[in-house]
Amino acid sequence: MTFDTRIWYKDSFFIQEIKKIVFIDTFGVKSREIVLSHYLFHDLITEDFYEFSSFTDTATMLNSYKLNRKDDFPGAWNFMKLEKNKYATSPVRANSDTAINKVVYKRMIFNQNFGKGEFSTEIYLRCDRNHPFFKLFRYYSEMFKCDCVKIINYYPGTTTPSTTIELEFQRDSLVDQEINVFNTWTRRILDENR
């Protein structure tokens, strides 16, 4: 199953697409699909979260709450979470570097146990840029001083990938419509908290 999710940011504010898997049973035929649920607006400074119905300046606010950096974000990626990998069962060891589209990645490998056996995990570290927020496995990014941008878990005892997670930067700036959404939502939140 493949799906992507997008994150936008401006200053200390972040918007994440929140998607969910819907299981469907139509006359005994089971299927599943990924649907967009809502958008999560996160104020990194106050740790306040707001759920919005759509990525528009007229979106309905669905919910609001406060979380801290150690919490899991409901249905979203907590990109600020920094904790040791509790599933690791071996030390991290170096694998050979690789180049993809003229970018050199350091690769590291270690084992993890998710309760279904010991998976081999390979992480790709990008050292030519250092993003302040977006790093997969922030713990290993900090350890190696390079951004972890890809994780591949392999089924126990095989070289068959079970899951792949990859971070891809689309562009370095927002378009006018996106800036308008950030500005409008920020004003609405400030008005509500007065």
Secondary structure as UniProt FT lines:
FT   STRAND          7..10
FT   TURN            11..12
FT   STRAND          13..26
FT   TURN            27..28
FT   STRAND          29..43
FT   TURN            44..47
FT   STRAND          48..52
FT   TURN            57..58
FT   STRAND          61..66
FT   TURN            69..70
FT   TURN            74..75
FT   TURN            79..80
FT   TURN            86..87
FT   STRAND          93..100
FT   TURN            101..102
FT   STRAND          103..113
FT   STRAND          118..126
FT   TURN            136..137
FT   HELIX           138..144
FT   STRAND          147..154
FT   TURN            156..157
FT   STRAND          161..166
FT   HELIX           176..192
//
